Each structure stands twice: as structure tokens, then as C-alpha cells.
Amino acid sequence: MPIEQTKISFPLPVAGTDCHRMLIKIRPQEIAYIVTIFEAYDMFGIARTVDQTEGILEILVSPDFVEEAKELIYALQKETELTVIRI
């Protein structure tokens, strides 16, 4: 499914074997909550803000925890207005 061209659309470079890159969109008010959740899971990866106004987060995940990170994102979708851009 192609991503609609917007100001947040940008080419996604191919990640090396050292991390898996995920992009999600959330309400800007929930950025701190989502980042804190990922920080609480040591060794999962790092969540960082790409666009604070639009609520775009990039999550860099260790290859060993990609499936667990996906499960966490799907669980967060049930309690927040989270949209997956790239997983």
C-alpha cells in the first residue's frame, strides 16, 4: 500500500542488519506515553520523534525483538489512536 505524499513522507533507507525501522503516527499528546512504553522495555529499541506536530514516531528495533515490538504496537493500537505507517 503506497504512502500518500505529504510533508511527512520521505524515502526510507534500507536499514542495516543492526536495526529494524518502524514508523507510526499517533496523536501528538501521546508521544511521551508511547516513547516511555518503549523505554520501559529494555533492549527492544529506541522510539524517537520524527514530526512532533503530526505525531510521527520512528522506532528503531533490535533484530532480536522485531516480533515483540510488532505485538506491542498492535496492542497499543487497541488503546490509542495509533496508525502504522511502516512496520
Backbone atoms as SQL, in Angstrom:
CREATE TABLE atoms (id INTEGER PRIMARY KEY, chain TEXT, resi INTEGER, resn TEXT, atom TEXT, x REAL, y REAL, z REAL);
INSERT INTO atoms VALUES
  (1, 'A', 1, 'MET', 'N', 0.847, -1.158, 0.000),
  (2, 'A', 1, 'MET', 'CA', 0.000, 0.000, 0.000),
  (3, 'A', 1, 'MET', 'C', 0.903, 1.235, 0.000),
  (4, 'A', 2, 'PRO', 'N', 0.805, 2.087, -1.041),
  (5, 'A', 2, 'PRO', 'CA', 1.666, 3.256, -1.114),
  (6, 'A', 2, 'PRO', 'C', 1.290, 4.294, -0.057),
  (7, 'A', 3, 'ILE', 'N', 2.278, 5.034, 0.366),
  (8, 'A', 3, 'ILE', 'CA', 2.054, 6.104, 1.327),
  (9, 'A', 3, 'ILE', 'C', 1.679, 7.360, 0.565),
  (10, 'A', 4, 'GLU', 'N', 0.614, 8.022, 0.998),
  (11, 'A', 4, 'GLU', 'CA', 0.192, 9.270, 0.375),
  (12, 'A', 4, 'GLU', 'C', 1.292, 10.311, 0.576),
  (13, 'A', 5, 'GLN', 'N', 1.590, 11.059, -0.487),
  (14, 'A', 5, 'GLN', 'CA', 2.643, 12.063, -0.404),
  (15, 'A', 5, 'GLN', 'C', 2.180, 13.230, 0.464),
  (16, 'A', 6, 'THR', 'N', 2.848, 13.437, 1.564),
  (17, 'A', 6, 'THR', 'CA', 2.578, 14.561, 2.453),
  (18, 'A', 6, 'THR', 'C', 3.910, 15.114, 2.907),
  (19, 'A', 7, 'LYS', 'N', 3.856, 16.102, 3.760),
  (20, 'A', 7, 'LYS', 'CA', 5.112, 16.667, 4.238),
  (21, 'A', 7, 'LYS', 'C', 5.898, 15.682, 5.100),
  (22, 'A', 8, 'ILE', 'N', 5.248, 14.630, 5.590),
  (23, 'A', 8, 'ILE', 'CA', 5.960, 13.670, 6.424),
  (24, 'A', 8, 'ILE', 'C', 6.466, 12.475, 5.625),
  (25, 'A', 9, 'SER', 'N', 6.093, 12.397, 4.351),
  (26, 'A', 9, 'SER', 'CA', 6.565, 11.289, 3.530),
  (27, 'A', 9, 'SER', 'C', 8.011, 11.548, 3.137),
  (28, 'A', 10, 'PHE', 'N', 8.841, 10.573, 3.337),
  (29, 'A', 10, 'PHE', 'CA', 10.234, 10.702, 2.960),
  (30, 'A', 10, 'PHE', 'C', 10.757, 9.315, 2.635),
  (31, 'A', 11, 'PRO', 'N', 11.801, 9.239, 1.816),
  (32, 'A', 11, 'PRO', 'CA', 12.320, 7.919, 1.463),
  (33, 'A', 11, 'PRO', 'C', 12.851, 7.208, 2.703),
  (34, 'A', 12, 'LEU', 'N', 12.557, 5.950, 2.782),
  (35, 'A', 12, 'LEU', 'CA', 13.040, 5.158, 3.901),
  (36, 'A', 12, 'LEU', 'C', 14.254, 4.357, 3.449),
  (37, 'A', 13, 'PRO', 'N', 15.435, 4.713, 3.935),
  (38, 'A', 13, 'PRO', 'CA', 16.605, 3.951, 3.529),
  (39, 'A', 13, 'PRO', 'C', 16.526, 2.532, 4.060),
  (40, 'A', 14, 'VAL', 'N', 17.149, 1.644, 3.361),
  (41, 'A', 14, 'VAL', 'CA', 17.170, 0.251, 3.799),
  (42, 'A', 14, 'VAL', 'C', 18.003, 0.167, 5.066),
  (43, 'A', 15, 'ALA', 'N', 17.399, -0.348, 6.101),
  (44, 'A', 15, 'ALA', 'CA', 18.099, -0.470, 7.375),
  (45, 'A', 15, 'ALA', 'C', 19.118, -1.592, 7.294),
  (46, 'A', 16, 'GLY', 'N', 20.214, -1.401, 7.976),
  (47, 'A', 16, 'GLY', 'CA', 21.222, -2.444, 8.033),
  (48, 'A', 16, 'GLY', 'C', 20.742, -3.579, 8.919),
  (49, 'A', 17, 'THR', 'N', 21.587, -4.541, 9.118),
  (50, 'A', 17, 'THR', 'CA', 21.198, -5.690, 9.929),
  (51, 'A', 17, 'THR', 'C', 21.175, -5.364, 11.416),
  (52, 'A', 18, 'ASP', 'N', 21.614, -4.150, 11.783),
  (53, 'A', 18, 'ASP', 'CA', 21.683, -3.815, 13.196),
  (54, 'A', 18, 'ASP', 'C', 20.383, -3.250, 13.763),
  (55, 'A', 19, 'CYS', 'N', 19.395, -2.930, 12.911),
  (56, 'A', 19, 'CYS', 'CA', 18.112, -2.454, 13.431),
  (57, 'A', 19, 'CYS', 'C', 17.011, -2.594, 12.389),
  (58, 'A', 20, 'HIS', 'N', 15.788, -2.621, 12.876),
  (59, 'A', 20, 'HIS', 'CA', 14.597, -2.657, 12.026),
  (60, 'A', 20, 'HIS', 'C', 13.878, -1.341, 12.264),
  (61, 'A', 21, 'ARG', 'N', 13.517, -0.644, 11.197),
  (62, 'A', 21, 'ARG', 'CA', 12.934, 0.695, 11.305),
  (63, 'A', 21, 'ARG', 'C', 11.424, 0.634, 11.127),
  (64, 'A', 22, 'MET', 'N', 10.681, 1.130, 12.118),
  (65, 'A', 22, 'MET', 'CA', 9.222, 1.182, 12.069),
  (66, 'A', 22, 'MET', 'C', 8.787, 2.640, 12.181),
  (67, 'A', 23, 'LEU', 'N', 7.681, 2.981, 11.532),
  (68, 'A', 23, 'LEU', 'CA', 7.113, 4.326, 11.629),
  (69, 'A', 23, 'LEU', 'C', 5.652, 4.214, 12.025),
  (70, 'A', 24, 'ILE', 'N', 5.255, 5.025, 12.986),
  (71, 'A', 24, 'ILE', 'CA', 3.863, 5.055, 13.414),
  (72, 'A', 24, 'ILE', 'C', 3.405, 6.505, 13.532),
  (73, 'A', 25, 'LYS', 'N', 2.094, 6.693, 13.477),
  (74, 'A', 25, 'LYS', 'CA', 1.506, 8.015, 13.674),
  (75, 'A', 25, 'LYS', 'C', 0.544, 7.928, 14.845),
  (76, 'A', 26, 'ILE', 'N', 0.693, 8.872, 15.768),
  (77, 'A', 26, 'ILE', 'CA', -0.162, 8.925, 16.946),
  (78, 'A', 26, 'ILE', 'C', -0.588, 10.371, 17.178),
  (79, 'A', 27, 'ARG', 'N', -1.504, 10.556, 18.118),
  (80, 'A', 27, 'ARG', 'CA', -1.859, 11.926, 18.488),
  (81, 'A', 27, 'ARG', 'C', -0.646, 12.554, 19.168),
  (82, 'A', 28, 'PRO', 'N', -0.315, 13.794, 18.824),
  (83, 'A', 28, 'PRO', 'CA', 0.867, 14.432, 19.420),
  (84, 'A', 28, 'PRO', 'C', 0.868, 14.404, 20.951),
  (85, 'A', 29, 'GLN', 'N', -0.302, 14.443, 21.571),
  (86, 'A', 29, 'GLN', 'CA', -0.378, 14.409, 23.033),
  (87, 'A', 29, 'GLN', 'C', 0.090, 13.077, 23.607),
  (88, 'A', 30, 'GLU', 'N', 0.175, 12.039, 22.790),
  (89, 'A', 30, 'GLU', 'CA', 0.543, 10.704, 23.275),
  (90, 'A', 30, 'GLU', 'C', 1.998, 10.339, 22.990),
  (91, 'A', 31, 'ILE', 'N', 2.771, 11.276, 22.443),
  (92, 'A', 31, 'ILE', 'CA', 4.166, 10.977, 22.104),
  (93, 'A', 31, 'ILE', 'C', 4.932, 10.518, 23.340),
  (94, 'A', 32, 'ALA', 'N', 4.869, 11.273, 24.419),
  (95, 'A', 32, 'ALA', 'CA', 5.626, 10.924, 25.630),
  (96, 'A', 32, 'ALA', 'C', 5.212, 9.554, 26.165),
  (97, 'A', 33, 'TYR', 'N', 3.927, 9.248, 26.114),
  (98, 'A', 33, 'TYR', 'CA', 3.429, 7.954, 26.593),
  (99, 'A', 33, 'TYR', 'C', 4.034, 6.801, 25.793),
  (100, 'A', 34, 'ILE', 'N', 3.985, 6.900, 24.469),
  (101, 'A', 34, 'ILE', 'CA', 4.498, 5.818, 23.616),
  (102, 'A', 34, 'ILE', 'C', 6.009, 5.676, 23.776),
  (103, 'A', 35, 'VAL', 'N', 6.726, 6.800, 23.807),
  (104, 'A', 35, 'VAL', 'CA', 8.183, 6.750, 23.984),
  (105, 'A', 35, 'VAL', 'C', 8.517, 6.091, 25.323),
  (106, 'A', 36, 'THR', 'N', 7.784, 6.441, 26.367),
  (107, 'A', 36, 'THR', 'CA', 8.020, 5.859, 27.690),
  (108, 'A', 36, 'THR', 'C', 7.763, 4.356, 27.696),
  (109, 'A', 37, 'ILE', 'N', 6.730, 3.920, 27.002),
  (110, 'A', 37, 'ILE', 'CA', 6.443, 2.480, 26.915),
  (111, 'A', 37, 'ILE', 'C', 7.629, 1.748, 26.293),
  (112, 'A', 38, 'PHE', 'N', 8.150, 2.264, 25.181),
  (113, 'A', 38, 'PHE', 'CA', 9.281, 1.593, 24.536),
  (114, 'A', 38, 'PHE', 'C', 10.543, 1.671, 25.390),
  (115, 'A', 39, 'GLU', 'N', 10.738, 2.767, 26.112),
  (116, 'A', 39, 'GLU', 'CA', 11.897, 2.868, 27.000),
  (117, 'A', 39, 'GLU', 'C', 11.801, 1.870, 28.150),
  (118, 'A', 40, 'ALA', 'N', 10.588, 1.552, 28.567),
  (119, 'A', 40, 'ALA', 'CA', 10.399, 0.616, 29.676),
  (120, 'A', 40, 'ALA', 'C', 10.830, -0.806, 29.313),
  (121, 'A', 41, 'TYR', 'N', 10.772, -1.132, 28.034),
  (122, 'A', 41, 'TYR', 'CA', 11.205, -2.447, 27.572),
  (123, 'A', 41, 'TYR', 'C', 12.666, -2.355, 27.148),
  (124, 'A', 42, 'ASP', 'N', 13.565, -2.629, 28.089),
  (125, 'A', 42, 'ASP', 'CA', 14.993, -2.563, 27.794),
  (126, 'A', 42, 'ASP', 'C', 15.347, -3.481, 26.640),
  (127, 'A', 43, 'MET', 'N', 16.225, -3.000, 25.801),
  (128, 'A', 43, 'MET', 'CA', 16.789, -3.751, 24.674),
  (129, 'A', 43, 'MET', 'C', 15.832, -3.900, 23.489),
  (130, 'A', 44, 'PHE', 'N', 14.575, -3.468, 23.592),
  (131, 'A', 44, 'PHE', 'CA', 13.636, -3.526, 22.460),
  (132, 'A', 44, 'PHE', 'C', 14.128, -2.647, 21.335),
  (133, 'A', 45, 'GLY', 'N', 14.388, -1.420, 21.683),
  (134, 'A', 45, 'GLY', 'CA', 14.782, -0.447, 20.680),
  (135, 'A', 45, 'GLY', 'C', 14.580, 0.962, 21.192),
  (136, 'A', 46, 'ILE', 'N', 14.610, 1.909, 20.265),
  (137, 'A', 46, 'ILE', 'CA', 14.522, 3.320, 20.608),
  (138, 'A', 46, 'ILE', 'C', 13.383, 3.951, 19.825),
  (139, 'A', 47, 'ALA', 'N', 12.533, 4.695, 20.518),
  (140, 'A', 47, 'ALA', 'CA', 11.471, 5.455, 19.854),
  (141, 'A', 47, 'ALA', 'C', 11.905, 6.913, 19.843),
  (142, 'A', 48, 'ARG', 'N', 11.811, 7.532, 18.670),
  (143, 'A', 48, 'ARG', 'CA', 12.170, 8.947, 18.583),
  (144, 'A', 48, 'ARG', 'C', 11.166, 9.681, 17.708),
  (145, 'A', 49, 'THR', 'N', 11.014, 10.950, 17.974),
  (146, 'A', 49, 'THR', 'CA', 10.033, 11.766, 17.271),
  (147, 'A', 49, 'THR', 'C', 10.599, 12.249, 15.945),
  (148, 'A', 50, 'VAL', 'N', 9.854, 11.990, 14.863),
  (149, 'A', 50, 'VAL', 'CA', 10.218, 12.479, 13.530),
  (150, 'A', 50, 'VAL', 'C', 9.533, 13.816, 13.282),
  (151, 'A', 51, 'ASP', 'N', 8.250, 13.907, 13.608),
  (152, 'A', 51, 'ASP', 'CA', 7.471, 15.129, 13.413),
  (153, 'A', 51, 'ASP', 'C', 6.520, 15.279, 14.598),
  (154, 'A', 52, 'GLN', 'N', 6.864, 16.182, 15.506),
  (155, 'A', 52, 'GLN', 'CA', 6.074, 16.359, 16.727),
  (156, 'A', 52, 'GLN', 'C', 4.677, 16.884, 16.427),
  (157, 'A', 53, 'THR', 'N', 4.548, 17.781, 15.460),
  (158, 'A', 53, 'THR', 'CA', 3.249, 18.362, 15.129),
  (159, 'A', 53, 'THR', 'C', 2.283, 17.315, 14.594),
  (160, 'A', 54, 'GLU', 'N', 2.791, 16.410, 13.747),
  (161, 'A', 54, 'GLU', 'CA', 1.954, 15.377, 13.131),
  (162, 'A', 54, 'GLU', 'C', 1.875, 14.097, 13.967),
  (163, 'A', 55, 'GLY', 'N', 2.738, 13.969, 14.976),
  (164, 'A', 55, 'GLY', 'CA', 2.726, 12.774, 15.815),
  (165, 'A', 55, 'GLY', 'C', 3.375, 11.569, 15.160),
  (166, 'A', 56, 'ILE', 'N', 4.426, 11.793, 14.376),
  (167, 'A', 56, 'ILE', 'CA', 5.126, 10.703, 13.693),
  (168, 'A', 56, 'ILE', 'C', 6.310, 10.256, 14.546),
  (169, 'A', 57, 'LEU', 'N', 6.339, 8.969, 14.866),
  (170, 'A', 57, 'LEU', 'CA', 7.443, 8.392, 15.621),
  (171, 'A', 57, 'LEU', 'C', 8.157, 7.352, 14.778),
  (172, 'A', 58, 'GLU', 'N', 9.460, 7.313, 14.929),
  (173, 'A', 58, 'GLU', 'CA', 10.280, 6.268, 14.322),
  (174, 'A', 58, 'GLU', 'C', 10.732, 5.372, 15.468),
  (175, 'A', 59, 'ILE', 'N', 10.621, 4.087, 15.262),
  (176, 'A', 59, 'ILE', 'CA', 11.050, 3.134, 16.278),
  (177, 'A', 59, 'ILE', 'C', 12.130, 2.264, 15.663),
  (178, 'A', 60, 'LEU', 'N', 13.322, 2.335, 16.231),
  (179, 'A', 60, 'LEU', 'CA', 14.444, 1.515, 15.780),
  (180, 'A', 60, 'LEU', 'C', 14.518, 0.312, 16.713),
  (181, 'A', 61, 'VAL', 'N', 14.303, -0.863, 16.145),
  (182, 'A', 61, 'VAL', 'CA', 14.153, -2.076, 16.950),
  (183, 'A', 61, 'VAL', 'C', 15.312, -3.032, 16.693),
  (184, 'A', 62, 'SER', 'N', 15.797, -3.617, 17.750),
  (185, 'A', 62, 'SER', 'CA', 16.810, -4.656, 17.646),
  (186, 'A', 62, 'SER', 'C', 16.240, -5.833, 16.852),
  (187, 'A', 63, 'PRO', 'N', 17.027, -6.429, 15.946),
  (188, 'A', 63, 'PRO', 'CA', 16.514, -7.546, 15.144),
  (189, 'A', 63, 'PRO', 'C', 15.958, -8.698, 15.985),
  (190, 'A', 64, 'ASP', 'N', 16.477, -8.877, 17.176),
  (191, 'A', 64, 'ASP', 'CA', 16.012, -9.960, 18.043),
  (192, 'A', 64, 'ASP', 'C', 14.617, -9.719, 18.615),
  (193, 'A', 65, 'PHE', 'N', 14.129, -8.475, 18.550),
  (194, 'A', 65, 'PHE', 'CA', 12.854, -8.133, 19.178),
  (195, 'A', 65, 'PHE', 'C', 11.826, -7.569, 18.205),
  (196, 'A', 66, 'VAL', 'N', 11.985, -7.816, 16.917),
  (197, 'A', 66, 'VAL', 'CA', 11.053, -7.269, 15.920),
  (198, 'A', 66, 'VAL', 'C', 9.638, -7.793, 16.153),
  (199, 'A', 67, 'GLU', 'N', 9.484, -9.080, 16.352),
  (200, 'A', 67, 'GLU', 'CA', 8.141, -9.646, 16.547),
  (201, 'A', 67, 'GLU', 'C', 7.492, -9.114, 17.823),
  (202, 'A', 68, 'GLU', 'N', 8.269, -8.998, 18.889),
  (203, 'A', 68, 'GLU', 'CA', 7.732, -8.470, 20.142),
  (204, 'A', 68, 'GLU', 'C', 7.332, -7.004, 19.985),
  (205, 'A', 69, 'ALA', 'N', 8.136, -6.237, 19.256),
  (206, 'A', 69, 'ALA', 'CA', 7.809, -4.825, 19.022),
  (207, 'A', 69, 'ALA', 'C', 6.527, -4.696, 18.203),
  (208, 'A', 70, 'LYS', 'N', 6.355, -5.564, 17.215),
  (209, 'A', 70, 'LYS', 'CA', 5.118, -5.551, 16.426),
  (210, 'A', 70, 'LYS', 'C', 3.915, -5.852, 17.318),
  (211, 'A', 71, 'GLU', 'N', 4.052, -6.844, 18.188),
  (212, 'A', 71, 'GLU', 'CA', 2.962, -7.184, 19.106),
  (213, 'A', 71, 'GLU', 'C', 2.632, -6.003, 20.021),
  (214, 'A', 72, 'LEU', 'N', 3.661, -5.304, 20.488),
  (215, 'A', 72, 'LEU', 'CA', 3.444, -4.138, 21.336),
  (216, 'A', 72, 'LEU', 'C', 2.709, -3.039, 20.572),
  (217, 'A', 73, 'ILE', 'N', 3.100, -2.798, 19.339),
  (218, 'A', 73, 'ILE', 'CA', 2.432, -1.781, 18.518),
  (219, 'A', 73, 'ILE', 'C', 0.974, -2.155, 18.290),
  (220, 'A', 74, 'TYR', 'N', 0.715, -3.419, 17.972),
  (221, 'A', 74, 'TYR', 'CA', -0.671, -3.849, 17.757),
  (222, 'A', 74, 'TYR', 'C', -1.492, -3.712, 19.043),
  (223, 'A', 75, 'ALA', 'N', -0.884, -3.992, 20.190),
  (224, 'A', 75, 'ALA', 'CA', -1.587, -3.831, 21.468),
  (225, 'A', 75, 'ALA', 'C', -1.871, -2.352, 21.746),
  (226, 'A', 76, 'LEU', 'N', -0.916, -1.489, 21.424),
  (227, 'A', 76, 'LEU', 'CA', -1.117, -0.054, 21.631),
  (228, 'A', 76, 'LEU', 'C', -2.196, 0.504, 20.711),
  (229, 'A', 77, 'GLN', 'N', -2.372, -0.121, 19.544),
  (230, 'A', 77, 'GLN', 'CA', -3.435, 0.310, 18.629),
  (231, 'A', 77, 'GLN', 'C', -4.810, 0.149, 19.270),
  (232, 'A', 78, 'LYS', 'N', -4.939, -0.827, 20.157),
  (233, 'A', 78, 'LYS', 'CA', -6.229, -1.083, 20.797),
  (234, 'A', 78, 'LYS', 'C', -6.580, -0.029, 21.845),
  (235, 'A', 79, 'GLU', 'N', -5.559, 0.664, 22.382),
  (236, 'A', 79, 'GLU', 'CA', -5.834, 1.646, 23.432),
  (237, 'A', 79, 'GLU', 'C', -5.555, 3.084, 23.024),
  (238, 'A', 80, 'THR', 'N', -4.951, 3.302, 21.869),
  (239, 'A', 80, 'THR', 'CA', -4.669, 4.658, 21.398),
  (240, 'A', 80, 'THR', 'C', -5.060, 4.783, 19.930),
  (241, 'A', 81, 'GLU', 'N', -5.030, 6.003, 19.439),
  (242, 'A', 81, 'GLU', 'CA', -5.284, 6.243, 18.018),
  (243, 'A', 81, 'GLU', 'C', -3.960, 6.136, 17.266),
  (244, 'A', 82, 'LEU', 'N', -3.431, 4.949, 17.177),
  (245, 'A', 82, 'LEU', 'CA', -2.140, 4.691, 16.556),
  (246, 'A', 82, 'LEU', 'C', -2.358, 4.157, 15.150),
  (247, 'A', 83, 'THR', 'N', -1.651, 4.749, 14.190),
  (248, 'A', 83, 'THR', 'CA', -1.697, 4.291, 12.807),
  (249, 'A', 83, 'THR', 'C', -0.307, 3.819, 12.412),
  (250, 'A', 84, 'VAL', 'N', -0.220, 2.638, 11.841),
  (251, 'A', 84, 'VAL', 'CA', 1.058, 2.113, 11.381),
  (252, 'A', 84, 'VAL', 'C', 1.353, 2.688, 9.999),
  (253, 'A', 85, 'ILE', 'N', 2.514, 3.300, 9.850),
  (254, 'A', 85, 'ILE', 'CA', 2.960, 3.791, 8.547),
  (255, 'A', 85, 'ILE', 'C', 3.853, 2.742, 7.897),
  (256, 'A', 86, 'ARG', 'N', 4.786, 2.230, 8.674),
  (257, 'A', 86, 'ARG', 'CA', 5.683, 1.175, 8.189),
  (258, 'A', 86, 'ARG', 'C', 6.050, 0.302, 9.376),
  (259, 'A', 87, 'ILE', 'N', 5.902, -1.006, 9.189),
  (260, 'A', 87, 'ILE', 'CA', 6.235, -1.925, 10.276),
  (261, 'A', 87, 'ILE', 'C', 7.058, -3.075, 9.743);
